[in-house]
Amino acid sequence: MPSAAENVAWLEGLSPWPQEFGLERIRTLLRKLGDPQRAFPPIHVVGTNGKTTTTRLAEALLAGAGLAVGAYTSPHVSDWGERIHVRGAEVDLERALERVRPAAEEVRATQFEVLTAAAFAEFASARVDAAVVEAGLGGRHDATNVLQARMVVLTNVGLEHTEVLGNTREEIAAEKLAVTGPRATVVLGEPEWEGAARAAGAESVVVAGASNLALALAAVESFLGRPVDPTPAEDVSVPGRLERVSEDPLEIWDGAHNLAGVGWLLAHLPTRRYVVVASILADKDADGMLAALSALGDTIVATASSNERALPPADLAERARPFFKQVSTVADPAEAVAAAREAAGDEGAVLVTGSLYLLADLASFRPGTALPWRQ
């Protein structure tokens, strides 16, 4: 039997991307595990930005209402176990992987398929009353689209993964809303998608508003069929979202990974002049993100996460030159942060952003303190 460390090493060695998108492998894997996804009613969260925060808020609201709750999010910032919660705590990841590994190896499952199956198996074993599940990429071909959820949340829609999801917001919305099950209720953060939700099969549509709390509250109240106390959401924090690493000097880490995420970040940051440390994936609007980030200061340190899709630091630096007066390249993320801290000095501020994968690589580099969502 593999050791705990061997199971995690096995997970990390799996391909994060399938050769072909589709649901056949995950369905076969789940059948071999006894179809655990049928053991609990889900709230399925899809969208471009805000999915993890909305998922965590809904998890807290359901728990506050007295339910035993499972939650599944991605990607992680601190460790793999961060992705799977049961009753408010991370599951024993090694046990979860051991439960699914033999069947996963048999079907040659991808990394995300393994984690999805492990989450569902843990939820079934724990006999949760409900689970809040964040989709990974899109919806139609995402491994989580085996749930046939009757409660779906669409946070918002932006241009992302266009090579897979489509070239327009309308096409992307349709891909995300394809998770809608028969007679489902769809909760929207943007009213323009009501027609698309009904075309996807929604029996009812709730337009909640753009905030993550409004989405989570509307979803939970629709799911339970009664009002709930929003107080439990006040203490929710999410790693890598407006995370203060230090107060004096100020250093904030945020995983804004697309232009819309950067726009939200700019509106919520304390007003300071920042030295920016950034890594951006090649399939994102890097030029738009860099232009927006340049409003925060005139200095950027270009680096790269370990994700294979990350722009090389030299390429990112070259694209940053039209927007920043001071541009440097430091390949190692930890050294990049150290360089930014030195450049900022005691009076300046540091912002680390552009990719959650960058923050995950830096997880051991700082004791982070995640701010409550409302900040």
N, C-alpha and C positions, 0 to 999 in steps of 0.2 A: 504494500500500500504506500503511495507517495506521501512524503512528509508535507507539513503545512507549507514550508518554504518552497518545496518542489511544486505544489499546486499553484502558488502565486507566480512562480517563475514560468510555469506552463502557460498561465493566463497571459502574462506579459509577452510571451513568445508567439502568441496567436496573431493572425492578421486582423487589423482593425477594419479592413474593407473587404467585402466579398468580391469575387471575380465577376459575379453577376448578381444584381439586386433581385430579391424575390423572397417569398415566405415559405418555400418548400422545406428548407433545412430546419428552420425554427419550429415549424409545425411537426415535422418528423421527430425532432428532439423532444418536444413537449409530449408527444404521444408516448415516447419511450419512458417518460417520467410520470405518466399517468394524467396528463393534461391538467397540471396544477392551476393554469390560468382560469379554469372554470370554477375554482373553489372560492372565489371572492368577487364582489361587485367592484368595478374600478371607476375612477375618474381619470380620464385620459387627457393629458395636457400636451398640446401641440402649439407651434408658433415659431417665430423667428427669435424673439428676445423675451426674457422674463420667465421662461418656463420653469427653471429650477426654483426661483423665488416663489412663484405661484404654487408650485408643488409643495414646498415646505410650509407655506402659509396654510394651504388646504389641509395638510397633514396635522398641523397644530390645531386648527379649528375642529376637525373631526375628533381628535383626541380630547379636546376640551368639551365636546358634546358627549363624551363617555364611550367612544368606540375604540376598539383595538385596531390600530391602523398600520398598514405597511406603506412605504414610500420608496420610489425608485427614481433616481436622477442621474444625469450625466452631463459633461464629464466630471471628474473629481478634481479637487485641488490638493487635499492633504494625502489621501490614500484611497485605494480601491474600495475599501469597506464603507467609505463615505456615501457611496451610491445607493446602498440598500439599508433601509431602516425598518425595524419592526418594533412597535410600541415605543417609538421615540429614540431608540438606540441603534447603533450600527450592529449588524448581525456578525456572527463569527464567520468571516469570509472564508477561512480555510475549510470549515465544515460545509459551507454552502457550495464551494467548488468541488469538494470531494463527492457531494451528493450528485452532481451533474456530470462530472468529468468522463466517466466511462461512456455514457451515451453521447456526449458531445464529441469525443474522439471518434466514435463510430460514424457519426454523420459529418465529421470535419467542419464543425461549427466555427464561426468567426468569434472574435473576442466579444463583440457586443451581443451576439446571440447567446454566448455562454453566460454572460452577466445577466441578460434578460431572463433566461431560463432559471438561473440561480435565484434571482429575485422572486420569481413566481413560485418556485418550489419552496422557498423560505416562507412566503406569505401563506401558502397552503398548509405547510407544516405547523405554522403558528396559529392557524385558524383565525386570521384577522377578519374583522367585520367589513373592512373596506380597504382598498389600496389606491393611492394616487400615483400614477405612472407617467413619467415624462418621456415623450418620444425622443428618439435620437436624431435621425435625419429625415425630415419631411414627415411622411405618414403612410402613404400607400404601401411602400415597400419596406417600411421600417419593421424591425423584428417585434416591436410592441404591438403591431397591428394584427394581433391574433386575439385581441380582447373582445372585439365587437361591443365596445363600450356604449352604454346608454347615457353616459354623461361625458361630454367632450368640452374642453376649454381651448379656444383658439386665442392666444394672447395678442398677436399682431402678425403682420405679414410684410416681410421685406425681401429684397432680391438677395438670395443666397443659394449656394450650390446649384447654380442655374444649369450646369451640365447634367444634373440629375433631375431637378425639380421643375425646370421650365424657365423661359426667358422673361416672363412677365409676372407681376404680382398676382394676377388672376389665375395663371397656370399654377403658381406655387400654392395659392390658397386652396385650389382644388385638390392638389396632392396632399396637403396637410389635412383637409377635411375628409379625405377618403377613409379615415379611421372611424367615421361616424357609423354607429350600429343602427339597426332597425329601431324605430320609435325613440330615437335618442333626443336628448336635450343638448343643445350647443350653446355655450356661453361665449360671448364675443367681447373682445376689447375694442374692436373697430366695427362700427355699424354697417360699413359698406359690404361686409361679407354675409349678410343675412340671406340674400338670394342664393349664394353659393352653398350655404349651410343647408338650406331647404332642398336644393338640388342634390345634395349628398345624402339626403334621406332624413334630415332632422324633422322630428315631429313638432318640436317647439324650439324657439330661439330666444335667448335672453341677452340683451345688450347691456353689459355691466359697466362699461367705461374702461379707460386705459390702465388704471392702476392695478398692480398685482394683487393688492388686498381686495379691491372691488371684484376682481375676477374670482379669487379664491372664495370669498364670502358668498357670491352669487352661486357658484358651483356647489358649495357645501349645503347651502340652504335649499337649492333645487334638489340635490341628491337626497337630503333628509326629509324634505317636504315641510320644513318648519324653520323659524328663525333660530340663529345661534348667537352666542355671545362672542363678539370679536376680540375680547380681551386676550385670549391665549396667543393671538398673533403678534402681540406687542413685543414679545421677547424673542421672536424668531430672528436668527442671524444666519447668513449664508456665506460660507468661505469664498473669498475672491470677489465679493461684491462690496464696493466701498469699504474695503478692509483697512483699518488704521493699523499700521505696523508700529508707528510711534507718533507721539503727539508733539514732542519738542526735541529735535526739529520734526515738522510734520512729514509723514510718509504714508501714502495711500496706495493700495494695490486694488485694481479692478480689472476683471477679465473681459471688458468690452471688446468684442471680437468682430464687429462690423460697424458700418457708419451710423446706423440707428442706435447701437449700444453706446458709441462714443457721444452721440448727441444727448442721450440721457445722462451720461456721466458728466458732461460739461455743465448741465443744469443743476447737478447735485453736489459738485465739489465745493469745498470752502474756497473763497476768493483769495488766491495766492498766485505767485509766479512759480511755476514748476519746472524742474528738470525732468524730462520725460525719458523713461526707459521703455522700449517697445520691441515686441516681436509680433509680426502679422503673417497670417497664412497667405500663400500665393493666390488662393481662390477668392480672396476678399478684395474690397475696393480700397487698396492700400493708399492710393493717392488721396481719396476723399477723407479717409481716416486721418492721415497725416496733416492734411490741410486743416481739419477741424481741431486736432490736438495742438496745432501751432498757436491757437488762441491762448494757450495756457502759459507759454513761455517761448524763449528763443533757442533753447538747448535741448537736444535729443541724443540719447545713447542707443544706437541700433544694435540689437542682439538677436538671438534665435532660440526658440524652444527646440526640444528634441523631436517634435513632430516632423515627419518627413515632408509635410506640405509647407513648412515654415520658409518664408523668404530668407535666403542667405543674408547675413548681416550687411555685407558690402552692397548688395542689391537694395536692401531697405534703406541704407544710408544714402545711396545715390538718389532714391526717390524722395528722400526727406529734404534734400538740399534746397529745392525751390521754396520750402516753407519755414525752415529753421536757419538761423544765422550760424549756430554752433552745432556741428554734426560730428559725432565720433562713432567708431565701430569697436565693439568689444564682444567677441564671439561667445565667451562663457557668461551665462546669465548672472551668476552670483558676482562675478567680477564687474559686470555691467552695472549692477545695482551699487556696488561699492564705489565705482567711478562716479556715478550720479550723486551719491551722498557727498563725495568730496567736492564735486562741482557746485552743489547746492550750498554747502557750508552750514553754519549754524543758523543763518537767517533765512535760508531758502527752504523749498519744499520739493519732495520727490514724488512722482507718480509712475507706477509700474503698471503697464496696461498692454492691450492689443491682442491678448490670447490667454485663455484659461490654461492652455498647455504650458505657457511660460510660468504661470503661477504654480502649477503642479511641480514643475522642475525645481522651483525655488522653495518648495514647501519646508524643507529642512533648514532653510536659511534664516528663518525668522519665526518668533512666536507671535502669530497674528491674532488680532482681536477683531472679529467681524462685527460691523455695526448693525444694529437692528434695521430691518428693512425700511422703516419709515424715514430714516435719515437720508 
